[in-house]
Amino acid sequence: MKRLIFVLCAMLLISMTAVSQNLVKKVPQGFDVVKSDIPYGKIDTIVYHSSTVETNRKALVYTPPGYSKKKKYPVLYLLHGIGGDEYAWQKNGHMQNILDNLYAEKKVEPMIVVMPNGRAMKDDRPVGNIFDKDKVEAFATFEKDLLNDLIPYIEKNYPAMKDRKHRALAGLSMGGGQSLNFGLGHLDKFAWVGGFSSAPNTKKPEVLVPSPEKAKEQLKLLWISCGDQDNLITFSKRTHDYLAAHHIPHIYQVIPGGHHDFEVWKNNLYMFSQLLFKPVPPAVFTEND
């Protein structure tokens, strides 16, 4: 009898794991298109003063359907890639459609989403040679701008929850590297971190997570993902391998046929956002492959 119970439990666990892995790899048709019969969120442009850059900077802020200044909301800071700016997730990622549709299906927690320009320099436009040294270095400078200027502005001007458990950081490509570098480098500020097709700016995993025990204790969710046809997948895989070797719970998602493009990143946002600011089912985590 005990053996039968053990076998049944094992089968159930395998089934749960298989289902969760399928859930994080597939999205339904039309998940990113406008639907006419649902409530919509709102996107506003903000201007905040950056003491880091010594200028005023812009960011977009998405507030969910039913948003009220009388409520408190967790915040997701969503970053773009090396060729993008604060408009990238809106224009190319259709993030407002993705989230509006998820809200209509009651699949996400109400949250504020902030889309900044991660190129922290006075002329932060993605023009000319986007790989110029000063432009690349500006992505590293954004760490100070984010922590010292943007987050305080958001928490002063929006009904944002101000503790690490209600703050998430995620991004694509260069923004994925920023998210891993800044998020894992400041576990006192962020409990939810996502790297989508993270670029070569991603620090080595032993630098990202020097204290596995601290990461296990403080992280609510660590998401690593990349398309299997993406030449940059080695940076995601080395991070995953390190996390797996140190038994740090995380989700590692390799998207079959996925390239370095918004098809992959929209998939990531769709799945990642559904896990934020709520208990994450243990079955979805990948410790070892």
matplotlib code that plots the C-alpha trace (Angstrom):
import matplotlib.pyplot as plt

x = [0.0, 2.8, 4.6, 1.4, 1.0, 4.6, 4.2, 1.0, 2.6, 5.6, 3.4, 1.5, 4.7, 5.9, 2.6, 2.6, 6.1, 5.3, 2.2, 4.1, 6.9, 4.3, 2.6, 5.8, 6.7, 3.4, 1.2, -2.3, -3.1, -4.1, -2.5, -0.9, -3.7, -6.2, -9.6, -12.6, -14.7, -12.4, -11.2, -7.9, -5.0, -3.4, 0.1, 1.4, 4.8, 6.6, 9.5, 11.8, 15.0, 18.1, 20.8, 22.9, 22.8, 22.2, 19.2, 15.5, 14.7, 11.5, 9.8, 6.5, 4.2, 1.4, -1.4, -3.8, -7.6, -9.4, -6.4, -7.1, -4.8, -6.5, -5.0, -1.3, 0.4, 3.5, 5.8, 7.5, 10.4, 10.6, 13.7, 14.5, 17.5, 20.5, 18.6, 15.5, 14.3, 11.3, 8.9, 10.2, 7.9, 4.9, 5.6, 7.2, 6.3, 2.6, 2.9, -0.3, -2.3, -0.7, -1.4, -4.9, -5.8, -4.4, -6.3, -9.5, -8.8, -7.9, -4.5, -2.3, -2.1, -2.8, 0.6, 2.2, 4.7, 7.5, 9.4, 12.4, 15.2, 18.0, 20.6, 21.5, 23.1, 22.0, 21.3, 19.7, 18.3, 19.1, 20.8, 24.1, 26.3, 24.4, 27.5, 29.6, 31.5, 29.8, 26.3, 27.2, 28.6, 25.4, 23.5, 25.7, 25.2, 21.5, 21.9, 22.4, 19.7, 17.2, 18.0, 18.6, 16.3, 13.6, 12.4, 12.2, 10.2, 7.7, 7.3, 6.7, 4.2, 2.4, 0.6, 3.5, 4.4, 7.9, 9.3, 11.5, 8.7, 6.6, 9.3, 10.2, 12.9, 13.0, 14.2, 15.2, 18.7, 20.8, 17.9, 18.0, 21.6, 20.8, 18.0, 20.1, 23.1, 21.0, 18.3, 20.6, 23.1, 20.4, 18.3, 17.5, 15.5, 14.1, 12.6, 11.4, 14.0, 13.7, 16.3, 14.9, 17.6, 20.2, 23.1, 26.9, 26.7, 25.4, 27.9, 29.4, 27.0, 29.5, 29.5, 25.7, 25.1, 28.1, 25.9, 23.6, 22.0, 21.2, 19.6, 17.5, 16.3, 15.4, 14.3, 10.6, 11.2, 14.2, 13.4, 16.0, 14.9, 16.2, 15.3, 17.2, 18.2, 19.6, 23.4, 23.4, 21.9, 25.3, 24.9, 21.5, 22.7, 25.8, 23.6, 21.2, 24.0, 25.4, 22.0, 21.2, 24.6, 23.9, 20.3, 18.9, 15.2, 14.6, 12.7, 14.9, 12.9, 14.4, 11.9, 12.1, 12.7, 13.1, 15.4, 16.6, 13.4, 10.1, 8.3, 10.4, 10.2, 6.5, 6.2, 8.4, 6.3, 3.1, 4.3, 6.5, 3.9, 1.4, 3.8, 4.5, 3.4, 1.7, 2.8, 4.8, 3.9, 7.0, 6.4, 7.3, 10.9, 13.8, 16.7, 18.4, 18.0]
y = [0.0, 2.4, 1.6, 2.3, 5.7, 6.5, 5.6, 7.7, 10.7, 10.4, 10.3, 13.3, 15.3, 14.4, 15.3, 18.7, 19.4, 18.5, 20.7, 23.6, 23.3, 23.3, 26.4, 28.4, 27.5, 28.0, 31.1, 31.1, 32.7, 36.3, 36.8, 40.1, 41.6, 44.3, 43.0, 45.3, 44.0, 44.2, 47.0, 48.7, 49.9, 53.2, 54.3, 57.7, 59.4, 60.7, 63.0, 62.6, 64.3, 62.2, 63.3, 60.4, 61.8, 65.5, 65.9, 65.2, 61.8, 60.1, 56.8, 55.2, 54.0, 51.4, 51.4, 48.5, 48.4, 49.7, 51.6, 53.7, 56.0, 54.8, 51.3, 50.2, 48.4, 46.3, 47.5, 45.8, 47.7, 46.4, 47.1, 47.2, 46.1, 47.8, 49.2, 50.2, 52.9, 53.5, 52.9, 49.5, 47.3, 49.4, 49.6, 46.3, 44.2, 45.1, 44.9, 46.8, 44.3, 41.3, 42.6, 43.9, 40.5, 38.8, 41.1, 40.3, 36.6, 37.4, 35.8, 38.6, 40.6, 44.3, 46.0, 49.2, 48.6, 51.2, 51.2, 53.4, 54.3, 52.0, 54.1, 56.5, 59.4, 62.9, 62.0, 58.6, 58.1, 54.9, 56.7, 56.4, 53.5, 52.0, 50.0, 53.0, 52.7, 55.6, 54.2, 50.8, 52.2, 54.1, 50.8, 50.1, 53.7, 53.1, 51.0, 54.2, 56.1, 53.3, 52.9, 56.6, 58.5, 56.5, 54.2, 57.1, 59.1, 56.3, 55.6, 59.3, 59.9, 56.6, 54.4, 51.9, 49.4, 50.2, 46.9, 44.5, 41.8, 44.0, 45.1, 43.2, 43.8, 42.2, 42.9, 41.7, 41.3, 44.1, 44.8, 41.2, 41.5, 44.7, 42.9, 40.1, 42.3, 44.9, 42.6, 39.9, 42.6, 44.3, 41.5, 44.1, 46.0, 43.2, 39.8, 39.1, 39.0, 38.0, 37.8, 37.4, 36.4, 38.2, 39.8, 39.6, 42.4, 39.8, 39.2, 35.7, 33.7, 33.4, 37.2, 37.5, 35.0, 34.9, 33.7, 30.9, 30.7, 34.4, 34.1, 31.1, 33.0, 36.3, 35.5, 34.9, 34.2, 34.1, 33.6, 32.8, 32.3, 32.2, 30.9, 27.8, 29.4, 32.5, 32.9, 34.5, 31.4, 30.5, 33.4, 32.2, 28.6, 29.3, 31.2, 28.3, 25.7, 27.6, 28.0, 24.3, 23.3, 25.3, 24.2, 27.7, 27.5, 29.2, 28.8, 28.0, 28.3, 27.4, 28.3, 25.8, 27.7, 30.9, 33.6, 36.9, 38.8, 40.0, 36.8, 35.3, 38.3, 38.7, 35.0, 35.7, 38.7, 36.7, 33.9, 35.8, 38.4, 35.7, 34.5, 37.9, 39.0, 35.8, 32.4, 30.6, 26.9, 24.8, 22.6, 25.3, 25.7, 24.0, 23.1, 20.5, 19.4]
z = [0.0, 0.9, -2.3, -4.3, -2.5, -3.3, -7.0, -7.2, -5.6, -7.9, -10.9, -9.7, -9.2, -12.6, -14.1, -12.3, -13.4, -17.0, -17.0, -15.5, -18.0, -20.9, -19.4, -19.4, -23.0, -24.9, -25.3, -26.8, -30.2, -29.9, -26.5, -27.7, -29.8, -28.8, -27.7, -28.0, -25.2, -22.2, -19.8, -20.7, -18.7, -19.4, -20.4, -19.4, -20.0, -16.9, -16.6, -13.6, -12.6, -12.7, -10.3, -11.8, -15.3, -14.2, -16.5, -16.8, -18.2, -19.5, -18.8, -19.5, -16.8, -17.3, -14.8, -14.8, -15.5, -12.5, -11.2, -8.2, -6.3, -3.1, -3.5, -3.2, -6.0, -6.5, -9.3, -12.3, -13.8, -17.4, -19.5, -23.2, -25.3, -26.7, -29.8, -27.9, -25.6, -23.2, -26.1, -27.1, -25.0, -26.0, -29.7, -30.4, -27.4, -27.3, -23.5, -22.9, -25.0, -23.3, -19.8, -20.6, -21.9, -18.8, -16.5, -18.4, -17.7, -14.0, -14.5, -13.1, -9.9, -10.3, -10.7, -12.0, -14.9, -15.4, -18.7, -18.5, -20.9, -19.7, -21.6, -18.8, -20.6, -21.6, -25.2, -24.5, -28.0, -29.9, -32.8, -34.5, -33.5, -30.6, -29.7, -29.1, -25.8, -24.1, -25.1, -23.8, -20.6, -20.1, -19.6, -16.6, -15.3, -15.3, -12.1, -10.1, -12.0, -11.3, -7.7, -6.7, -9.1, -10.8, -8.0, -5.5, -8.1, -8.7, -5.0, -4.3, -7.2, -7.4, -4.8, -5.0, -2.3, -1.2, 0.0, -1.9, -1.9, -4.1, -6.5, -9.7, -12.4, -15.8, -19.3, -22.7, -24.1, -22.8, -20.4, -19.4, -18.4, -16.5, -14.7, -13.6, -12.7, -10.8, -9.4, -8.1, -7.0, -4.9, -3.3, -0.6, -3.4, -5.6, -4.9, -8.4, -11.3, -14.9, -17.7, -21.2, -23.7, -21.6, -23.5, -22.9, -20.4, -17.9, -15.2, -14.6, -12.4, -9.5, -9.4, -9.8, -7.0, -4.7, -1.8, -2.9, 0.5, 0.5, -2.9, -1.8, 1.2, -0.5, -4.1, -4.7, -8.4, -10.7, -14.3, -17.0, -20.6, -24.2, -27.6, -28.6, -32.0, -30.2, -30.5, -27.0, -25.3, -23.7, -21.3, -20.1, -19.9, -17.9, -15.4, -15.2, -14.9, -11.9, -10.3, -10.8, -9.4, -6.2, -6.0, -6.3, -7.3, -10.6, -13.9, -16.9, -20.1, -23.5, -26.3, -29.2, -32.5, -30.6, -32.0, -30.5, -31.1, -29.6, -30.3, -27.6, -25.3, -25.6, -24.6, -21.6, -20.5, -20.8, -18.6, -16.2, -15.4, -14.3, -11.6, -10.1, -6.6, -5.7, -4.3, -7.0, -7.3, -6.4, -9.4, -11.8, -10.5, -12.3, -9.9, -12.1, -15.7]

ax = plt.figure().add_subplot(projection="3d")
ax.plot(x, y, z, "-o")
ax.set_aspect("equal")
plt.show()
